[in-house]
Amino acid sequence: MSKLLLKNVEIISAPDTEQYFLGIDNDIITAISKELPDGFENAKVIDAVGKIAVPGMVNTHTHSAMTLLRSYADDMVLMDWLQNKIWPAEAGLNDDDIYWGTMLSIVEMLKSGTTCFADMYFAMDRVAQAVEETGIRASLSRGLVGLTPDADEKLVENEELFKNWHGKADGRIRVMFAPHAPYTCPVPYLEKIIAKAGALNAEIHMHLCETAGEVSDCLKEHHMTPINLMDSLRMFECGTLAAHCVHVNDEDMDIMAAKNVRVAHNPQSNLKLASGIAPVPAMLKRGIIVGLGTDGTSSNNNLDLLEECRLTAMLHKGISGDPLLIPAKEALALATKQGALALGFTDIGELAVGQKADIVLYDMQKPYWYPRHDRVSLFVYAANAADADTVIVNGKVLMQNGELPQLDVERIYAEANTRGHRLTK
């Protein structure tokens, strides 16, 4: 039995600014109280005075090993960026590159307060290895493109990934199937993916309606929007995480609400690539679950989910002229609980008894944390992700005092730097 006690900690969701005890038994939060909880007299103790506990943030869409291509191809149109820069560089990736690129992304996420992420890429066994070794939580999927001779082999890889890793690493890993996008997956290939996912009771993670060109091309070829097309193929019956959803109309959103399509909103990537701005307030009004994502670091260029949280709160106010849209409390929920639900995790994203212990302690001894009128507002609008001091995932302390003692961070930086330069020569 392993018990951990946080003492003198403020709780971001608490109605007051008093200090609490937060008790963790193995991987579960079992006590939040102002008095020492029973059974924790001999627990390991972290004195969190001056710190505030926040649920670990959830990055609902990224391509983690693309850290190796960060800053390589910027200020470009999406399809030019993909076809002339990213895909040629990715052709040189090997499995070890994927591993070290993923390790770099995990270091970055942990250091900025993200404890769970959804990844879509390839060599996903090595990604799963990195997740298992580091202690982070993840939803993994093998990116599937149906335009190459090895398309069926990729589908087999995703099936094996599901069989080997779904529910593994103490339940920290979930696995989805990942058709890349409508323009890279012909209908017969999509039908194979949907049939396989359905047979395994697996869910789908897919880029949908990211650009206006994607939608117009789909209308020309299929006389349907991408959402209509996937609905006609019964993909949504599998359970679907749809990345981007920038160019969706009212009919699309009605289908998404009816079929429980969850959305990964990637505002910074969408702005940088000039793809547009997803109609998130309209989605939320319909009850659609929306989480936040960074996308890959070659289109963002970081994995700072607090930036995405702040941008989401401000962006939709600005374009609508309505300062009441997505207040700080709702933005924080999108970055935590709603993101968890988007990935199919129902037991993370909140600081509550019975939830998994995925917790980040942020150092409030910073000038922008004063005066403390509203701590949620301070976190969303003023704080810095680098204030993350301690990170706990599944009840295990992965970072303390800003350090990751189980990881050889300097080697990870060196490997990523060497491999990134090799890929882009």
PyMOL commands that set and color helices and strands:
alter all, ss='L'
color gray80, all
select helices_A, chain A and resi 64-69+78-90+95-111+124-134+151-165+187-200+212-222+226-232+235-238+250-258+267-272+280-285+305-320+328-335+337-343+367-369+375-381+385-387+409-424
alter helices_A, ss='H'
color red, helices_A
select strands_A, chain A and resi 3-11+20-25+28-33+44-47+51-55+57-62+114-121+137-144+173-179+203-208+240-244+262-265+290-292+359-363+388-393+396-399
alter strands_A, ss='S'
color yellow, strands_A
deselect
rebuild
show_as cartoon
